[in-house]
Structure formats: C-alpha cells, structure tokens
Amino acid sequence: MTPTHQAALVVARESFDMFAEALAGLPDEALQWRPEAQNTNSLAVLAAHSISATRFWLGCGAGVTKPIEDYRRDDRAPAFAVVGGAAEDFRTQFDAVVSELAVLFESGREAHLTAEVPQPADPSMTRSGVGCLIHGAGHLREHVGQAQLMRDLWFGPKSLTIRD
C-alpha cells in the first residue's frame, strides 16, 4: 500500500466514523426526514450516496475503474432513491466499505496514482488516480458535514427559512 492510499484509507475510516456518530441515537424516522428547503436529502440518502460514491472514487484511485455513466445509473441513482434504514445498518455498511477499501488498497501502486482515469462521457470527471482519491475523500467529508448539520436540525428547528 502506498502512503497515499494509506492516507486515503485513514480519511475514509475517520469520515465514516464521524458519519456513524452523526447517526448514532437517532430514531429511524430522523433518517428519512428532510429539511423544508430546496435540493435537500435525507440522512439515509446521504449515507447511501456516500457509500456508493466513496466506493467509486476511491476504487478509481486504486485501479478499479468504471465509466461514470455506469456509476451514475447503477450506483448513484439507487442511492438517491433509498427509503428506510437504521443507524446501526448504516454503521455496518460504513464498516464494510472501509474493510473493502483496506483490501483493495493493499494492491494500490504508484502507477494507479499517476494514471489518468478517463471519463469520456463526462470529461470534467477525468482525473488522475490521486485526483480520484482526493475527490472521493473530500466528497465524503462534505457529506459528513451535511449529516452533522442534519442531526443538529433534527434536534432543533425542523424547517429552514430561506432568505432572499
């Protein structure tokens, strides 16, 4: 495992632990709740999407590439359609992804980091392997922050006022 893959694994593990902490103790109904604001998602959707996106992007950084259009159709779309779920179930899924990445990253090489991962269907998503790792880790941490905010909102006001 390269030091870069090791660092990405540490960030993924810490991030999923933080996500699990944000879900801990919440009732199942809280995982389905969405603030009354445009373009918001439930905690269940954020968790499912974080799992699929992390698996995709960090996998690309270790040589497991997939066309982005396949990811969007086969993994991303179903994640955004998730209904139901419990905090404990997501914790199990988070742990499983980290375990998968640990095994995958054992085969991670410098060549994976420097290789271009082309995405012809969406060239804006073409990155180097290390770019995929950074993108995936940053994307995951962004959703961790959203989950933490959603937890705070669950225990506070249930709606948001959007100011012009």
N, C-alpha and C positions, 0 to 999 in steps of 0.2 A: 504494500500500500504506500502510495506516495504521501509526503507530508500534506500536500494539497487535498488529497482525498481524505486523509485523516482529519484535517481541519473541517472539511465539509460535513463529515460524519458527526463531529462534535457539535457543530452548529445545528444540524438536523436533530440530534438527540436532545440537546438543550431546548430547542424550539418546540419539539413535540411534548417535552416535559412541561414547558410553560403553557402549552395549549391544554394539556390534560389538567393542569392546575386551574386554568380558567373555567373548565367544565365541571370540576370536582364539586360535588354537593348540590349541583343544580337539579331541579326536577326535570323529568323528561319534557314537560311542556315548555320549559325555557329553551330547550334545544331547537324547538320549532318556531319560536317567537321571532318576529322581525319588527324592527322599529318602523314607525309610520313615516318613512322617508323614502325618496326615490332610490332605486337601484340597491336596496339592501337585501341581504341574505340572512337566513337563519344560521345559528351556530352549527347545526347539523350539516347544512350545505357547505359552510366554510371548512368544517372538519373534513368532509368527504373530498372536497376540491383540493384542500391542502395535501391530503394523502396522494391523490392521483397526480397532481402537478409536481410534487416533490419526487415521486417515483419516476415521472417522465424526465424532468430536467436533470436530476442528479444521475439518473441512469445514462442520459446522453453524455454526461461528463465522464462516464466510465466505459464508454464504447458501446452501450446498448442504445442504439438509435432507432427512431421510429418517425415516420413522417408526421409532421404536426397536424395535418388534416385527419390522420387516423386517431391521434391522441384526442383531438377535439371531438370527434364523433364517438369514439369507443370509450373514452375515459372521462373527459371533461363534461360532456353533455349529461351523462348519467349522474355525475357528482352534483350537478346543479338541479337535478330532479329528486334528490334524496328527501324523503319524508320519514320521520321517525328516527329512533335511535336513543341510546342512553349513554351517559358519560363513560360508564365502565366499558361499554362496547367500543367506543372510540379510543379509549386508552389502550385496549387490546390491539386495535388496528394500528395505532401510532407505534406501539412497541414492535409490531410485525414489520412495519416499513423500515424502522431503524435496523432491525435484525437483517432484513433483506439487503439493505444498503451496506451493512458491515461485511456481509459475504461478498457482495458484488465488488466493493471497493478493494478487497484483498487482491483482485485481479487488475486494479487500476494502475496504469502505467503513464509515464511522461508522454508517450505517444498519444494517449487518449486526451491529455490536457491540451496539447498543441494542435491536434487535428481539428479541421473545420467540420462542423456538424451542419451540413446544408439543409435548408428547408425550402425547396423550390416553390412550393405552393404559397409560402409566405416568407419571402427573402428577408423581411425585417426581423425574423426569428432565427436567422442563421447566426451561429456563434461558434467560437472555439469550444473545446471541451471544458476548459477552465471557465470560460464565459457562461457555459451552461450550469456549472456548479455554483457560480456566484449568483446567477439569475435565480436559480432554484432556491438557494438558501435565503436570498433577500425576499423573494416572493413568499416563502413560508413564514418568515419573521413578520412580514406585513400582515398576514392573516392572523398570526398570533396576537398582534396588537389589536386587530379588529375584534378578536374573540374576547380579549380582556376588556375592551370597551363595552362589548355586548353584555358581558357579565355585570359590569357596573350599571349599565342601563336597566338590566333586568331587576336589579335591586333598587333602582331609583325610578325616575320617570319613565313611563312606558311609551311615550311618544316624543318626537322631536319637533320643535318649531323651526321651520326653515325661514330665515330672514332674507329679504331681497337685498 
